[in-house]
Amino acid sequence: MNIKNLIIVALMLPLFGCATQQNIDPLESMNRSIYGFNVAVDDAVMKPVAKGYKAVMPDPVEKGINNFFNNIRDIITVINDVLQLKIEHAANDTGRVLVNSTVGLLGLIDVHSMSGGERRKEDFGQTLAHYGWSNSAYLVVPLLGPSTIRDASGFIIDTVFLDPIAYIDNVRVRNQVRILQFIDARAELLNASAILDQAALDPYSFQRDAYLQYRDKLINDGDVDAIDYNSSAENAFEPYDEDEKPTDVTDVTDDLILGHLDIPIVE
């Protein structure tokens, strides 16, 4: 799919999935059921596997794998920078990918961040928002967690067309890489998920509000003045040290959005 077709998708998809501002969660009953399923699967399978991964994997190796997948994610960011005509960001993010892919040994070492560079995130969901799909119904995706109809649509585009992993010809190798990516992403969320149930009387509502605020922040390029924060997850974006368990909900980053891993289900 070329850039022209991607733009056509960006312009057409809002016609099939917009939500009103008055009801951002019209699918709440279904979403809560899927949320419950996701929590059960996470408790039974994903969390134990992630804990085992962190227990056996040496820290430098774990960090290198995480950097590698982040570098792949940066490629998706560059493409969406271009689609949104954010030329300055595209140049900076392209430089990041080039430096980390060469000097950083295919991204295993995040040289760009070590030099003071900034990591940004752009995806096709943000591109759809850039072209006018500003409001979208909240949607919980089985296994993958919180999203919206817009962001889930964008996720499909990112996964099928923009993610370099999708172009690995060997299906077995591709799926093995996806599994490792999934485990790495879930392991990153262990600290954040540890406080989710403690952070709110209704974890579902808290996660939903945190996700929607997080997406607003990304869409507005971090311009918090452009965002209306009136939910139970207010100000849930302050950074924290991943080695230090947060003690207050205001210390939680977007990592608190348990399950939103930006990776597809294994084929």
Secondary structure, DSSP 8 states (H G I E B T S, - for coil): --HHHHHHHHHHGGGGT---TT-S-TTHHHHHHHHHHHHHHIIIIIHHHHHHHHHHS-HHHHHHHHHHHHHHHHHHHHHHHHHTT-HHHHHHHHHHHHHHHHTTTTTTS-HHHHTT-------HHHHHHHTT-----EEEETTTEEEEHHHHHHHHHIIIII-GGGG-S-HHHHHHHHHHHHHHHHHHTHHHHHHHHHH-S-HHHHHHHHHHHHHHHHHTTT-GGGS---STTTTTT----TTS---SGGG--GGGSTT--S-----
